[in-house]
C-alpha cells in the first residue's frame, strides 16, 4: 500500500546517496547490520525508561537504513544476492519486534494493562511475515492485507513519538489500532492461502 505507492519516488531520491555509500566502501549487508544494531540499542535503552520521543527519533533514523541497503545491492557491481535478501528479511523481523519489546517492558514495569495489547501486536507482527514466507514455500503469492510492514512501523513510531510528547491516549490508540489491523491482516493472509490450496 504505502510502500508500493512511494517506493519508486523514494528509490529515485536515495539512489545518488546509495552510490556515495558504495563509493566510500560500505556494503548493503553492513548498512543492514548497522541499522539493526541502532534500532535494537535505541529501543532497549530508551523505551523501557520511558524516553519515548528520543527512542522514536533514534529508531526512525536507524530504520532509514532499510531504504538504502536494497538500493545499494541493486546498483552495486555484485548485485542483489539471496543471502542479502535473507539477511534483510531476518533483520526486519528483529527490528520490528524489538521496538515492541521495549514498549512492553515499559508497560509491564508500569503495571499497565495496555501491555496485553502490545503483546498481541508483537505476535501478529511476527505472524504476518511468517504466513507470507510459508505461503511462498507453497508457491502461493501472499502479500498485501490491511497493514503491511511500512504501515505498521509508521503507526508504531507515530504513536510512541506522540506519547513521548505527552499526547494523551496516543500510545493506547496506536497499539489498539496495530492489534486490530494485525489480526485482520493475519486473517486475510490465512484466507488467501486457504483459497489457493
C-alpha positions in Angstrom: 0.0 0.0 0.0 2.1 2.9 1.2 5.4 1.1 0.3 4.2 0.2 -3.2 3.0 3.7 -3.9 6.0 5.6 -2.6 8.8 3.2 -3.4 9.6 4.4 -7.0 9.9 8.0 -5.9 11.9 7.2 -2.8 14.3 5.0 -4.8 15.0 7.7 -7.3 15.7 10.2 -4.4 18.1 7.9 -2.5 19.9 6.3 -5.4 22.6 9.1 -5.5 23.2 8.7 -1.8 23.3 4.9 -2.1 26.0 5.3 -4.8 28.1 7.5 -2.5 27.8 5.0 0.4 29.1 2.3 -2.0 32.0 4.5 -3.2 33.2 5.1 0.4 33.4 1.3 0.9 30.1 0.5 2.8 28.3 -2.7 1.7 24.5 -3.3 1.7 24.9 -6.0 4.4 26.9 -3.6 6.5 24.2 -1.0 6.3 21.6 -3.6 7.2 23.5 -4.7 10.3 24.4 -1.2 11.4 20.8 0.0 11.1 19.6 -3.0 13.0 22.1 -2.5 15.8 20.9 1.1 16.1 17.3 0.1 16.3 17.9 -2.6 18.9 20.1 -0.5 21.1 17.8 2.6 20.9 14.7 0.5 21.6 16.1 -1.4 24.6 17.9 1.6 26.1 15.2 4.2 25.9 11.7 2.7 25.6 11.9 0.8 28.9 13.0 4.0 30.7 10.0 5.9 29.3 12.1 8.1 26.9 9.6 7.5 24.1 10.3 10.5 21.9 14.1 10.1 22.0 13.6 6.4 21.3 11.2 7.0 18.4 13.5 9.6 16.9 16.6 7.4 17.0 14.7 4.3 15.8 13.3 6.2 12.9 16.8 7.4 11.9 18.3 3.9 12.1 15.3 2.4 10.4 16.1 4.5 7.3 18.9 2.2 6.6 16.3 -0.2 5.3 15.8 2.3 2.4 19.4 2.2 1.4 20.5 -1.5 1.6 18.2 -2.8 -1.1 19.0 0.1 -3.4 22.8 -0.3 -2.7 22.5 -4.0 -3.5 20.7 -3.4 -6.8 23.2 -0.8 -8.1 26.4 -2.5 -6.8 28.7 -4.4 -9.1 27.8 -7.7 -7.4 24.1 -7.0 -7.5 21.4 -8.4 -5.2 22.1 -11.7 -3.5 19.9 -14.4 -1.9 22.0 -14.0 1.3 21.4 -10.3 1.3 17.6 -10.7 0.9 17.5 -13.3 3.6 19.6 -11.2 6.0 17.4 -8.1 5.3 14.2 -10.0 5.9 15.5 -11.5 9.2 16.8 -8.2 10.4 13.5 -6.6 9.6 11.7 -9.1 11.9 14.2 -8.4 14.7 13.9 -4.7 14.4 10.1 -4.6 14.3 9.9 -7.0 17.3 12.5 -5.2 19.5 10.6 -1.9 19.3 7.5 -3.6 20.7 9.6 -5.5 23.3 10.9 -2.2 24.6 7.4 -0.8 24.8 6.2 -3.9 26.5 8.9 -3.7 29.1 7.9 -0.2 29.9 4.2 -1.1 30.2 4.9 -4.2 32.3 7.1 -2.2 34.7 4.3 0.4 34.9 1.7 -2.4 35.6 -0.2 -1.0 32.6 -2.8 -3.4 31.2 -2.0 -2.0 27.8 0.9 -4.4 27.8 -1.5 -7.2 26.7 -2.4 -5.2 23.6 1.2 -4.6 22.9 1.9 -8.4 23.2 -0.9 -9.1 20.7 0.6 -6.5 18.4 4.0 -8.2 18.8 2.6 -11.7 18.0 0.6 -10.5 14.9 3.7 -8.6 13.7 5.6 -11.9 13.7 2.8 -13.9 12.2 2.2 -11.6 9.2 5.6 -12.1 7.5 5.7 -15.8 8.7 2.4 -16.5 6.8 3.8 -14.9 3.7 7.0 -16.9 3.9 5.2 -20.1 4.5 2.8 -19.4 1.6 5.7 -18.7 -0.7 7.2 -22.1 0.2 4.0 -23.5 -1.4 4.4 -21.2 -4.4 1.5 -19.0 -3.3 1.7 -15.3 -3.6 0.5 -13.9 -0.2 1.3 -10.2 0.1 -0.9 -7.3 1.0 -3.5 -7.1 3.7 -4.8 -4.3 5.8 -1.4 -3.3 7.2 1.9 -4.3 5.7 5.3 -3.6 7.4 5.6 0.0 6.3 2.2 0.9 7.7 2.7 -0.9 11.0 6.1 0.7 11.5 4.7 4.2 10.8 1.8 3.7 13.2 4.1 2.3 15.9 6.6 5.2 15.7 4.0 7.8 15.4 2.2 6.5 18.5 5.4 6.3 20.6 6.6 9.7 19.5 3.3 11.4 20.3 3.2 9.6 23.6 6.7 10.9 24.3 5.5 14.4 23.5 2.7 14.0 26.1 -0.3 13.4 23.8 -2.9 11.7 25.8 -4.0 8.2 24.6 -1.7 8.3 21.6 0.0 5.1 22.7 -3.2 3.4 23.5 -4.8 4.3 20.2 -1.7 3.3 18.3 -1.4 -0.1 20.0 -5.1 -0.9 19.7 -5.0 0.1 16.0 -2.0 -2.1 15.4 -3.6 -5.0 17.2 -6.8 -4.8 15.2 -5.1 -4.3 11.9 -2.7 -7.1 12.7 -5.5 -9.6 13.5 -7.3 -8.5 10.2 -4.1 -8.9 8.2 -3.3 -12.3 9.6 -6.9 -13.4 8.8 -6.7 -12.0 5.3 -3.4 -13.8 4.6 -4.7 -17.1 6.0 -7.7 -16.8 3.8 -5.5 -16.2 0.7 -3.6 -19.4 1.4 -6.8 -21.4 2.1 -8.3 -20.3 -1.2 -5.1 -21.2 -3.1 -4.6 -24.7 -1.6 
